[in-house]
Amino acid sequence: MLWQQLLLLLLLAVAACRATPSSNHTARYEESTLRILDAATERMRGIWDMRRRIFLQLTSKGKSPLGGQAPSKQEVETETYKLAFELAANLSVVPVEQLRDPQLRRRVQRLAKLQLQGLRPADYEQAKDLLRAMQNFISGSLVCTHDDCSARRPLAMYPQIYNQNMRSKSYEDLKLNWYSWRSAINDKDTAKSTFIDYVRLLRIAATYNGHVTPSRTWYLYYDTENFQAEMEEVIWEIMPLYREMHAYLRHSAMLAYPKANFKDDGAISAPVLEQMLSQAWYSHQIFRSPYPKDQLPSVHHRLEEVLVTPVKINKKATEFFESLGLNHMSDGFYERYSRRMNDDEGGPDCKSQVYYFPPDVALRYCPKLDYKKMMQIHGTMAELQYNIYKRELPFGLDTEPCPGFGAALGETAVLASGTPRHLHRLHILLNESLTENQSLNRLFRMGVHTLLAVPQYFINDKFLVDVMDGRIGVQDYNCAFWRLQDKFAGVQPPIWRSAKDFDLDFKFYRGMQPERSNTRKFITEILGFQFYRAFCLASGQYKPGDPSYPLHNCDFYDSKEAGALLREMMQLGATRHWRDIMHIATGERKLSGRGVLEYFAPLFTWLKERNMQLEIEPGWDADELCRKE
């Protein structure tokens, strides 16, 4: 009832303003708009309280009574959807251009348009069902890799088949797993029809925003005309480096699988590329590192000796941000708002989680103790710091300015914490730098992890957007996907495929949720390296041209200059356009591959020289392995 009364007041104020424009009338409907936002904030506080109750019932031993049953995540999601949907409907009548207060104008602009939450309840529920179905393609036990399913339990793509592929030394097994999963999920066109239904709902959501082009809603919070073109520019910017890496890895694949008959000027088979990505930090990879005899020092046992427990790792990660001049995390925080996950809760990835329920924030952390988790917790602590600053902002602006922005800030801490210089500071490594050969081996592993993934994020994003906008028709889905793989990544299917097939990778389905999109992952990587370069320059730990201070070994720990840039961006939340905020640190207003290229510059030089020595020609000429008929 309150919503209707507030909306009526707003409509009357708007009508009065349009009839006799004056500052008094403008003030009246600004006041009405603020009343609506205040009412929404009160409802949001109720949702935050629900999140708080969920968190406080979770302890290392499971659930503890707090005088009543905590709400479920489903209840929180339902209330959040209702608030967003109703608020957007009420704010859609506000003539934003006439609002004088820039912060109020910004709040209305961000809250009046939605993505999936703009769907009507029945459509929204269907969208969630479809997302669950696509998630089941990945985690469901659906695949029989041998003919007799009764003899063995069906496997899930992730983590079971994924881990099998990572360890496999048989190309035939890789090819069988690749084919079996796609056949299982697209039996009776299930995968394709699920995707088609989901795209239909994305298009409906766009119409509610008044967007004729559906991708405008998909890229809603980037607020950029033809944002896909800007991402493509970055791909072509880093393509010379990618081509050299591709050529070297193709050569490695030919050596690892001599019976596969790979061509020395061809594309890389898709299951082999997937295996390479999974093996970035695996100790028995199929590709050769630049200097196999100069292995990277093992840090696992030393990390256990020095940091001892996950709690100590958490505090070391917190200390990283405190050294920059950011928020101090008190003992009271760890006692009240830090919880250890149970050993069986984290799942195969075991990622720590940040909870946001102003005026407090909270942490549930992974209990695993290893090098990868140590770096990841630095990214998690960056998110925690970001939430502490954002909670001071009005509801609607207490978020990142665009998807992936906050994760990109966290990526800078992940990169810094994994450097030999930082590991030396933690007394895990004896020296603050590796030998030149070891350094190249480390950069090579980082390159496999990053350089192979970024084009895949772009391809998955471009395919989805081109389908949404009608540039790719249903009959051309599969072959269009493989044309994108050929053009931007030099990847081809391992066997002949047709338009009847539907060969998208499992990571494509992961990116169907707008908040976990491939667009977001692309931004996190590219913008992360841009921010990292900026912080390293500000700290003096990166000095272009000085081999003692390369970008890939920059640790900006204790740099108040870098901390000031990070804090200023975090404090702004979504109060300004993401380009304005990124400009604070980078001096740039566009995405750029410069950070990636400068980070991997020594590897780029080595790859060019090594490929010339091996008489390997960069580039590819993919076979036509997808037929339309």
Secondary structure as a PSIPRED ss2 file (coil, helix, strand):
# PSIPRED VFORMAT (PSIPRED V4.0)

   1 M C   1.000  0.000  0.000
   2 L H   0.000  1.000  0.000
   3 W H   0.000  1.000  0.000
   4 Q H   0.000  1.000  0.000
   5 Q H   0.000  1.000  0.000
   6 L H   0.000  1.000  0.000
   7 L H   0.000  1.000  0.000
   8 L H   0.000  1.000  0.000
   9 L H   0.000  1.000  0.000
  10 L H   0.000  1.000  0.000
  11 L H   0.000  1.000  0.000
  12 L H   0.000  1.000  0.000
  13 A H   0.000  1.000  0.000
  14 V H   0.000  1.000  0.000
  15 A H   0.000  1.000  0.000
  16 A H   0.000  1.000  0.000
  17 C H   0.000  1.000  0.000
  18 R H   0.000  1.000  0.000
  19 A H   0.000  1.000  0.000
  20 T C   1.000  0.000  0.000
  21 P C   1.000  0.000  0.000
  22 S C   1.000  0.000  0.000
  23 S H   0.000  1.000  0.000
  24 N H   0.000  1.000  0.000
  25 H H   0.000  1.000  0.000
  26 T H   0.000  1.000  0.000
  27 A H   0.000  1.000  0.000
  28 R H   0.000  1.000  0.000
  29 Y H   0.000  1.000  0.000
  30 E H   0.000  1.000  0.000
  31 E H   0.000  1.000  0.000
  32 S H   0.000  1.000  0.000
  33 T H   0.000  1.000  0.000
  34 L H   0.000  1.000  0.000
  35 R H   0.000  1.000  0.000
  36 I H   0.000  1.000  0.000
  37 L H   0.000  1.000  0.000
  38 D H   0.000  1.000  0.000
  39 A H   0.000  1.000  0.000
  40 A H   0.000  1.000  0.000
  41 T H   0.000  1.000  0.000
  42 E H   0.000  1.000  0.000
  43 R H   0.000  1.000  0.000
  44 M H   0.000  1.000  0.000
  45 R H   0.000  1.000  0.000
  46 G H   0.000  1.000  0.000
  47 I H   0.000  1.000  0.000
  48 W H   0.000  1.000  0.000
  49 D H   0.000  1.000  0.000
  50 M H   0.000  1.000  0.000
  51 R H   0.000  1.000  0.000
  52 R H   0.000  1.000  0.000
  53 R H   0.000  1.000  0.000
  54 I H   0.000  1.000  0.000
  55 F H   0.000  1.000  0.000
  56 L H   0.000  1.000  0.000
  57 Q C   1.000  0.000  0.000
  58 L E   0.000  0.000  1.000
  59 T E   0.000  0.000  1.000
  60 S C   1.000  0.000  0.000
  61 K C   1.000  0.000  0.000
  62 G E   0.000  0.000  1.000
  63 K E   0.000  0.000  1.000
  64 S C   1.000  0.000  0.000
  65 P C   1.000  0.000  0.000
  66 L C   1.000  0.000  0.000
  67 G C   1.000  0.000  0.000
  68 G C   1.000  0.000  0.000
  69 Q C   1.000  0.000  0.000
  70 A C   1.000  0.000  0.000
  71 P C   1.000  0.000  0.000
  72 S C   1.000  0.000  0.000
  73 K H   0.000  1.000  0.000
  74 Q H   0.000  1.000  0.000
  75 E H   0.000  1.000  0.000
  76 V H   0.000  1.000  0.000
  77 E H   0.000  1.000  0.000
  78 T H   0.000  1.000  0.000
  79 E H   0.000  1.000  0.000
  80 T H   0.000  1.000  0.000
  81 Y H   0.000  1.000  0.000
  82 K H   0.000  1.000  0.000
  83 L H   0.000  1.000  0.000
  84 A H   0.000  1.000  0.000
  85 F H   0.000  1.000  0.000
  86 E H   0.000  1.000  0.000
  87 L H   0.000  1.000  0.000
  88 A H   0.000  1.000  0.000
  89 A H   0.000  1.000  0.000
  90 N H   0.000  1.000  0.000
  91 L H   0.000  1.000  0.000
  92 S C   1.000  0.000  0.000
  93 V C   1.000  0.000  0.000
  94 V C   1.000  0.000  0.000
  95 P C   1.000  0.000  0.000
  96 V H   0.000  1.000  0.000
  97 E H   0.000  1.000  0.000
  98 Q H   0.000  1.000  0.000
  99 L C   1.000  0.000  0.000
 100 R C   1.000  0.000  0.000
 101 D C   1.000  0.000  0.000
 102 P H   0.000  1.000  0.000
 103 Q H   0.000  1.000  0.000
 104 L H   0.000  1.000  0.000
 105 R H   0.000  1.000  0.000
 106 R H   0.000  1.000  0.000
 107 R H   0.000  1.000  0.000
 108 V H   0.000  1.000  0.000
 109 Q H   0.000  1.000  0.000
 110 R H   0.000  1.000  0.000
 111 L H   0.000  1.000  0.000
 112 A C   1.000  0.000  0.000
 113 K C   1.000  0.000  0.000
 114 L C   1.000  0.000  0.000
 115 Q C   1.000  0.000  0.000
 116 L H   0.000  1.000  0.000
 117 Q H   0.000  1.000  0.000
 118 G H   0.000  1.000  0.000
 119 L C   1.000  0.000  0.000
 120 R C   1.000  0.000  0.000
 121 P H   0.000  1.000  0.000
 122 A H   0.000  1.000  0.000
 123 D H   0.000  1.000  0.000
 124 Y H   0.000  1.000  0.000
 125 E H   0.000  1.000  0.000
 126 Q H   0.000  1.000  0.000
 127 A H   0.000  1.000  0.000
 128 K H   0.000  1.000  0.000
 129 D H   0.000  1.000  0.000
 130 L H   0.000  1.000  0.000
 131 L H   0.000  1.000  0.000
 132 R H   0.000  1.000  0.000
 133 A H   0.000  1.000  0.000
 134 M H   0.000  1.000  0.000
 135 Q H   0.000  1.000  0.000
 136 N H   0.000  1.000  0.000
 137 F H   0.000  1.000  0.000
 138 I H   0.000  1.000  0.000
 139 S H   0.000  1.000  0.000
 140 G C   1.000  0.000  0.000
 141 S E   0.000  0.000  1.000
 142 L E   0.000  0.000  1.000
 143 V E   0.000  0.000  1.000
 144 C C   1.000  0.000  0.000
 145 T C   1.000  0.000  0.000
 146 H C   1.000  0.000  0.000
 147 D C   1.000  0.000  0.000
 148 D C   1.000  0.000  0.000
 149 C C   1.000  0.000  0.000
 150 S C   1.000  0.000  0.000
 151 A C   1.000  0.000  0.000
 152 R C   1.000  0.000  0.000
 153 R C   1.000  0.000  0.000
 154 P C   1.000  0.000  0.000
 155 L E   0.000  0.000  1.000
 156 A E   0.000  0.000  1.000
 157 M H   0.000  1.000  0.000
 158 Y H   0.000  1.000  0.000
 159 P H   0.000  1.000  0.000
 160 Q H   0.000  1.000  0.000
 161 I H   0.000  1.000  0.000
 162 Y H   0.000  1.000  0.000
 163 N H   0.000  1.000  0.000
 164 Q H   0.000  1.000  0.000
 165 N H   0.000  1.000  0.000
 166 M H   0.000  1.000  0.000
 167 R H   0.000  1.000  0.000
 168 S C   1.000  0.000  0.000
 169 K C   1.000  0.000  0.000
 170 S C   1.000  0.000  0.000
 171 Y H   0.000  1.000  0.000
 172 E H   0.000  1.000  0.000
 173 D H   0.000  1.000  0.000
 174 L H   0.000  1.000  0.000
 175 K H   0.000  1.000  0.000
 176 L H   0.000  1.000  0.000
 177 N H   0.000  1.000  0.000
 178 W H   0.000  1.000  0.000
 179 Y H   0.000  1.000  0.000
 180 S H   0.000  1.000  0.000
 181 W H   0.000  1.000  0.000
 182 R H   0.000  1.000  0.000
 183 S H   0.000  1.000  0.000
 184 A H   0.000  1.000  0.000
 185 I H   0.000  1.000  0.000
 186 N C   1.000  0.000  0.000
 187 D H   0.000  1.000  0.000
 188 K H   0.000  1.000  0.000
 189 D H   0.000  1.000  0.000
 190 T H   0.000  1.000  0.000
 191 A H   0.000  1.000  0.000
 192 K H   0.000  1.000  0.000
 193 S H   0.000  1.000  0.000
 194 T H   0.000  1.000  0.000
 195 F H   0.000  1.000  0.000
 196 I H   0.000  1.000  0.000
 197 D H   0.000  1.000  0.000
 198 Y H   0.000  1.000  0.000
 199 V H   0.000  1.000  0.000
 200 R H   0.000  1.000  0.000
 201 L H   0.000  1.000  0.000
 202 L H   0.000  1.000  0.000
 203 R H   0.000  1.000  0.000
 204 I H   0.000  1.000  0.000
 205 A H   0.000  1.000  0.000
 206 A H   0.000  1.000  0.000
 207 T H   0.000  1.000  0.000
 208 Y H   0.000  1.000  0.000
 209 N C   1.000  0.000  0.000
 210 G C   1.000  0.000  0.000
 211 H C   1.000  0.000  0.000
 212 V C   1.000  0.000  0.000
 213 T C   1.000  0.000  0.000
 214 P C   1.000  0.000  0.000
 215 S H   0.000  1.000  0.000
 216 R H   0.000  1.000  0.000
 217 T H   0.000  1.000  0.000
 218 W H   0.000  1.000  0.000
 219 Y C   1.000  0.000  0.000
 220 L H   0.000  1.000  0.000
 221 Y H   0.000  1.000  0.000
 222 Y H   0.000  1.000  0.000
 223 D C   1.000  0.000  0.000
 224 T C   1.000  0.000  0.000
 225 E C   1.000  0.000  0.000
 226 N C   1.000  0.000  0.000
 227 F H   0.000  1.000  0.000
 228 Q H   0.000  1.000  0.000
 229 A H   0.000  1.000  0.000
 230 E H   0.000  1.000  0.000
 231 M H   0.000  1.000  0.000
 232 E H   0.000  1.000  0.000
 233 E H   0.000  1.000  0.000
 234 V H   0.000  1.000  0.000
 235 I H   0.000  1.000  0.000
 236 W H   0.000  1.000  0.000
 237 E H   0.000  1.000  0.000
 238 I H   0.000  1.000  0.000
 239 M H   0.000  1.000  0.000
 240 P H   0.000  1.000  0.000
 241 L H   0.000  1.000  0.000
 242 Y H   0.000  1.000  0.000
 243 R H   0.000  1.000  0.000
 244 E H   0.000  1.000  0.000
 245 M H   0.000  1.000  0.000
 246 H H   0.000  1.000  0.000
 247 A H   0.000  1.000  0.000
 248 Y H   0.000  1.000  0.000
 249 L H   0.000  1.000  0.000
 250 R H   0.000  1.000  0.000
 251 H H   0.000  1.000  0.000
 252 S H   0.000  1.000  0.000
 253 A H   0.000  1.000  0.000
 254 M H   0.000  1.000  0.000
 255 L H   0.000  1.000  0.000
 256 A H   0.000  1.000  0.000
 257 Y C   1.000  0.000  0.000
 258 P H   0.000  1.000  0.000
 259 K H   0.000  1.000  0.000
 260 A H   0.000  1.000  0.000
 261 N C   1.000  0.000  0.000
 262 F C   1.000  0.000  0.000
 263 K C   1.000  0.000  0.000
 264 D C   1.000  0.000  0.000
 265 D C   1.000  0.000  0.000
 266 G C   1.000  0.000  0.000
 267 A C   1.000  0.000  0.000
 268 I E   0.000  0.000  1.000
 269 S E   0.000  0.000  1.000
 270 A H   0.000  1.000  0.000
 271 P H   0.000  1.000  0.000
 272 V H   0.000  1.000  0.000
 273 L H   0.000  1.000  0.000
 274 E H   0.000  1.000  0.000
 275 Q H   0.000  1.000  0.000
 276 M H   0.000  1.000  0.000
 277 L H   0.000  1.000  0.000
 278 S H   0.000  1.000  0.000
 279 Q C   1.000  0.000  0.000
 280 A C   1.000  0.000  0.000
 281 W C   1.000  0.000  0.000
 282 Y C   1.000  0.000  0.000
 283 S C   1.000  0.000  0.000
 284 H C   1.000  0.000  0.000
 285 Q C   1.000  0.000  0.000
 286 I C   1.000  0.000  0.000
 287 F C   1.000  0.000  0.000
 288 R C   1.000  0.000  0.000
 289 S C   1.000  0.000  0.000
 290 P C   1.000  0.000  0.000
 291 Y C   1.000  0.000  0.000
 292 P C   1.000  0.000  0.000
 293 K C   1.000  0.000  0.000
 294 D C   1.000  0.000  0.000
 295 Q C   1.000  0.000  0.000
 296 L C   1.000  0.000  0.000
 297 P C   1.000  0.000  0.000
 298 S C   1.000  0.000  0.000
 299 V C   1.000  0.000  0.000
 300 H H   0.000  1.000  0.000
 301 H H   0.000  1.000  0.000
 302 R H   0.000  1.000  0.000
 303 L H   0.000  1.000  0.000
 304 E H   0.000  1.000  0.000
 305 E H   0.000  1.000  0.000
 306 V H   0.000  1.000  0.000
 307 L H   0.000  1.000  0.000
 308 V C   1.000  0.000  0.000
 309 T C   1.000  0.000  0.000
 310 P H   0.000  1.000  0.000
 311 V H   0.000  1.000  0.000
 312 K H   0.000  1.000  0.000
 313 I H   0.000  1.000  0.000
 314 N H   0.000  1.000  0.000
 315 K H   0.000  1.000  0.000
 316 K H   0.000  1.000  0.000
 317 A H   0.000  1.000  0.000
 318 T H   0.000  1.000  0.000
 319 E H   0.000  1.000  0.000
 320 F H   0.000  1.000  0.000
 321 F H   0.000  1.000  0.000
 322 E H   0.000  1.000  0.000
 323 S H   0.000  1.000  0.000
 324 L C   1.000  0.000  0.000
 325 G C   1.000  0.000  0.000
 326 L C   1.000  0.000  0.000
 327 N C   1.000  0.000  0.000
 328 H C   1.000  0.000  0.000
 329 M C   1.000  0.000  0.000
 330 S C   1.000  0.000  0.000
 331 D H   0.000  1.000  0.000
 332 G H   0.000  1.000  0.000
 333 F H   0.000  1.000  0.000
 334 Y H   0.000  1.000  0.000
 335 E H   0.000  1.000  0.000
 336 R H   0.000  1.000  0.000
 337 Y H   0.000  1.000  0.000
 338 S E   0.000  0.000  1.000
 339 R E   0.000  0.000  1.000
 340 R E   0.000  0.000  1.000
 341 M C   1.000  0.000  0.000
 342 N C   1.000  0.000  0.000
 343 D C   1.000  0.000  0.000
 344 D C   1.000  0.000  0.000
 345 E C   1.000  0.000  0.000
 346 G C   1.000  0.000  0.000
 347 G C   1.000  0.000  0.000
 348 P C   1.000  0.000  0.000
 349 D C   1.000  0.000  0.000
 350 C C   1.000  0.000  0.000
 351 K C   1.000  0.000  0.000
 352 S C   1.000  0.000  0.000
 353 Q E   0.000  0.000  1.000
 354 V E   0.000  0.000  1.000
 355 Y E   0.000  0.000  1.000
 356 Y E   0.000  0.000  1.000
 357 F E   0.000  0.000  1.000
 358 P C   1.000  0.000  0.000
 359 P C   1.000  0.000  0.000
 360 D E   0.000  0.000  1.000
 361 V E   0.000  0.000  1.000
 362 A E   0.000  0.000  1.000
 363 L E   0.000  0.000  1.000
 364 R E   0.000  0.000  1.000
 365 Y E   0.000  0.000  1.000
 366 C C   1.000  0.000  0.000
 367 P C   1.000  0.000  0.000
 368 K C   1.000  0.000  0.000
 369 L C   1.000  0.000  0.000
 370 D C   1.000  0.000  0.000
 371 Y H   0.000  1.000  0.000
 372 K H   0.000  1.000  0.000
 373 K H   0.000  1.000  0.000
 374 M H   0.000  1.000  0.000
 375 M H   0.000  1.000  0.000
 376 Q H   0.000  1.000  0.000
 377 I H   0.000  1.000  0.000
 378 H H   0.000  1.000  0.000
 379 G H   0.000  1.000  0.000
 380 T H   0.000  1.000  0.000
 381 M H   0.000  1.000  0.000
 382 A H   0.000  1.000  0.000
 383 E H   0.000  1.000  0.000
 384 L H   0.000  1.000  0.000
 385 Q H   0.000  1.000  0.000
 386 Y H   0.000  1.000  0.000
 387 N H   0.000  1.000  0.000
 388 I H   0.000  1.000  0.000
 389 Y H   0.000  1.000  0.000
 390 K H   0.000  1.000  0.000
 391 R C   1.000  0.000  0.000
 392 E C   1.000  0.000  0.000
 393 L C   1.000  0.000  0.000
 394 P C   1.000  0.000  0.000
 395 F C   1.000  0.000  0.000
 396 G C   1.000  0.000  0.000
 397 L C   1.000  0.000  0.000
 398 D C   1.000  0.000  0.000
 399 T C   1.000  0.000  0.000
 400 E C   1.000  0.000  0.000
 401 P C   1.000  0.000  0.000
 402 C C   1.000  0.000  0.000
 403 P C   1.000  0.000  0.000
 404 G C   1.000  0.000  0.000
 405 F H   0.000  1.000  0.000
 406 G H   0.000  1.000  0.000
 407 A H   0.000  1.000  0.000
 408 A H   0.000  1.000  0.000
 409 L H   0.000  1.000  0.000
 410 G H   0.000  1.000  0.000
 411 E H   0.000  1.000  0.000
 412 T H   0.000  1.000  0.000
 413 A H   0.000  1.000  0.000
 414 V H   0.000  1.000  0.000
 415 L H   0.000  1.000  0.000
 416 A H   0.000  1.000  0.000
 417 S H   0.000  1.000  0.000
 418 G C   1.000  0.000  0.000
 419 T C   1.000  0.000  0.000
 420 P H   0.000  1.000  0.000
 421 R H   0.000  1.000  0.000
 422 H H   0.000  1.000  0.000
 423 L H   0.000  1.000  0.000
 424 H H   0.000  1.000  0.000
 425 R H   0.000  1.000  0.000
 426 L C   1.000  0.000  0.000
 427 H C   1.000  0.000  0.000
 428 I C   1.000  0.000  0.000
 429 L C   1.000  0.000  0.000
 430 L C   1.000  0.000  0.000
 431 N C   1.000  0.000  0.000
 432 E C   1.000  0.000  0.000
 433 S C   1.000  0.000  0.000
 434 L C   1.000  0.000  0.000
 435 T C   1.000  0.000  0.000
 436 E H   0.000  1.000  0.000
 437 N H   0.000  1.000  0.000
 438 Q H   0.000  1.000  0.000
 439 S H   0.000  1.000  0.000
 440 L H   0.000  1.000  0.000
 441 N H   0.000  1.000  0.000
 442 R H   0.000  1.000  0.000
 443 L H   0.000  1.000  0.000
 444 F H   0.000  1.000  0.000
 445 R H   0.000  1.000  0.000
 446 M H   0.000  1.000  0.000
 447 G H   0.000  1.000  0.000
 448 V H   0.000  1.000  0.000
 449 H H   0.000  1.000  0.000
 450 T H   0.000  1.000  0.000
 451 L H   0.000  1.000  0.000
 452 L C   1.000  0.000  0.000
 453 A H   0.000  1.000  0.000
 454 V H   0.000  1.000  0.000
 455 P H   0.000  1.000  0.000
 456 Q H   0.000  1.000  0.000
 457 Y H   0.000  1.000  0.000
 458 F H   0.000  1.000  0.000
 459 I H   0.000  1.000  0.000
 460 N H   0.000  1.000  0.000
 461 D H   0.000  1.000  0.000
 462 K H   0.000  1.000  0.000
 463 F H   0.000  1.000  0.000
 464 L H   0.000  1.000  0.000
 465 V H   0.000  1.000  0.000
 466 D H   0.000  1.000  0.000
 467 V H   0.000  1.000  0.000
 468 M H   0.000  1.000  0.000
 469 D C   1.000  0.000  0.000
 470 G C   1.000  0.000  0.000
 471 R C   1.000  0.000  0.000
 472 I C   1.000  0.000  0.000
 473 G C   1.000  0.000  0.000
 474 V H   0.000  1.000  0.000
 475 Q H   0.000  1.000  0.000
 476 D H   0.000  1.000  0.000
 477 Y H   0.000  1.000  0.000
 478 N H   0.000  1.000  0.000
 479 C H   0.000  1.000  0.000
 480 A H   0.000  1.000  0.000
 481 F H   0.000  1.000  0.000
 482 W H   0.000  1.000  0.000
 483 R H   0.000  1.000  0.000
 484 L H   0.000  1.000  0.000
 485 Q H   0.000  1.000  0.000
 486 D H   0.000  1.000  0.000
 487 K H   0.000  1.000  0.000
 488 F H   0.000  1.000  0.000
 489 A H   0.000  1.000  0.000
 490 G C   1.000  0.000  0.000
 491 V E   0.000  0.000  1.000
 492 Q E   0.000  0.000  1.000
 493 P C   1.000  0.000  0.000
 494 P C   1.000  0.000  0.000
 495 I C   1.000  0.000  0.000
 496 W C   1.000  0.000  0.000
 497 R E   0.000  0.000  1.000
 498 S E   0.000  0.000  1.000
 499 A C   1.000  0.000  0.000
 500 K C   1.000  0.000  0.000
 501 D C   1.000  0.000  0.000
 502 F C   1.000  0.000  0.000
 503 D C   1.000  0.000  0.000
 504 L C   1.000  0.000  0.000
 505 D C   1.000  0.000  0.000
 506 F H   0.000  1.000  0.000
 507 K H   0.000  1.000  0.000
 508 F H   0.000  1.000  0.000
 509 Y H   0.000  1.000  0.000
 510 R H   0.000  1.000  0.000
 511 G C   1.000  0.000  0.000
 512 M C   1.000  0.000  0.000
 513 Q C   1.000  0.000  0.000
 514 P H   0.000  1.000  0.000
 515 E H   0.000  1.000  0.000
 516 R H   0.000  1.000  0.000
 517 S C   1.000  0.000  0.000
 518 N H   0.000  1.000  0.000
 519 T H   0.000  1.000  0.000
 520 R H   0.000  1.000  0.000
 521 K H   0.000  1.000  0.000
 522 F H   0.000  1.000  0.000
 523 I H   0.000  1.000  0.000
 524 T H   0.000  1.000  0.000
 525 E H   0.000  1.000  0.000
 526 I H   0.000  1.000  0.000
 527 L H   0.000  1.000  0.000
 528 G H   0.000  1.000  0.000
 529 F H   0.000  1.000  0.000
 530 Q H   0.000  1.000  0.000
 531 F H   0.000  1.000  0.000
 532 Y H   0.000  1.000  0.000
 533 R H   0.000  1.000  0.000
 534 A H   0.000  1.000  0.000
 535 F H   0.000  1.000  0.000
 536 C H   0.000  1.000  0.000
 537 L H   0.000  1.000  0.000
 538 A H   0.000  1.000  0.000
 539 S H   0.000  1.000  0.000
 540 G C   1.000  0.000  0.000
 541 Q C   1.000  0.000  0.000
 542 Y C   1.000  0.000  0.000
 543 K C   1.000  0.000  0.000
 544 P C   1.000  0.000  0.000
 545 G C   1.000  0.000  0.000
 546 D C   1.000  0.000  0.000
 547 P C   1.000  0.000  0.000
 548 S C   1.000  0.000  0.000
 549 Y C   1.000  0.000  0.000
 550 P C   1.000  0.000  0.000
 551 L H   0.000  1.000  0.000
 552 H H   0.000  1.000  0.000
 553 N H   0.000  1.000  0.000
 554 C C   1.000  0.000  0.000
 555 D C   1.000  0.000  0.000
 556 F C   1.000  0.000  0.000
 557 Y C   1.000  0.000  0.000
 558 D C   1.000  0.000  0.000
 559 S C   1.000  0.000  0.000
 560 K H   0.000  1.000  0.000
 561 E H   0.000  1.000  0.000
 562 A H   0.000  1.000  0.000
 563 G H   0.000  1.000  0.000
 564 A H   0.000  1.000  0.000
 565 L H   0.000  1.000  0.000
 566 L H   0.000  1.000  0.000
 567 R H   0.000  1.000  0.000
 568 E H   0.000  1.000  0.000
 569 M H   0.000  1.000  0.000
 570 M H   0.000  1.000  0.000
 571 Q H   0.000  1.000  0.000
 572 L H   0.000  1.000  0.000
 573 G C   1.000  0.000  0.000
 574 A C   1.000  0.000  0.000
 575 T C   1.000  0.000  0.000
 576 R C   1.000  0.000  0.000
 577 H C   1.000  0.000  0.000
 578 W H   0.000  1.000  0.000
 579 R H   0.000  1.000  0.000
 580 D H   0.000  1.000  0.000
 581 I H   0.000  1.000  0.000
 582 M H   0.000  1.000  0.000
 583 H H   0.000  1.000  0.000
 584 I H   0.000  1.000  0.000
 585 A H   0.000  1.000  0.000
 586 T H   0.000  1.000  0.000
 587 G C   1.000  0.000  0.000
 588 E C   1.000  0.000  0.000
 589 R C   1.000  0.000  0.000
 590 K C   1.000  0.000  0.000
 591 L C   1.000  0.000  0.000
 592 S C   1.000  0.000  0.000
 593 G C   1.000  0.000  0.000
 594 R H   0.000  1.000  0.000
 595 G H   0.000  1.000  0.000
 596 V H   0.000  1.000  0.000
 597 L H   0.000  1.000  0.000
 598 E H   0.000  1.000  0.000
 599 Y H   0.000  1.000  0.000
 600 F C   1.000  0.000  0.000
 601 A H   0.000  1.000  0.000
 602 P H   0.000  1.000  0.000
 603 L H   0.000  1.000  0.000
 604 F H   0.000  1.000  0.000
 605 T H   0.000  1.000  0.000
 606 W H   0.000  1.000  0.000
 607 L H   0.000  1.000  0.000
 608 K H   0.000  1.000  0.000
 609 E H   0.000  1.000  0.000
 610 R H   0.000  1.000  0.000
 611 N H   0.000  1.000  0.000
 612 M H   0.000  1.000  0.000
 613 Q H   0.000  1.000  0.000
 614 L C   1.000  0.000  0.000
 615 E C   1.000  0.000  0.000
 616 I C   1.000  0.000  0.000
 617 E C   1.000  0.000  0.000
 618 P C   1.000  0.000  0.000
 619 G C   1.000  0.000  0.000
 620 W C   1.000  0.000  0.000
 621 D C   1.000  0.000  0.000
 622 A C   1.000  0.000  0.000
 623 D C   1.000  0.000  0.000
 624 E C   1.000  0.000  0.000
 625 L C   1.000  0.000  0.000
 626 C E   0.000  0.000  1.000
 627 R E   0.000  0.000  1.000
 628 K C   1.000  0.000  0.000
 629 E C   1.000  0.000  0.000
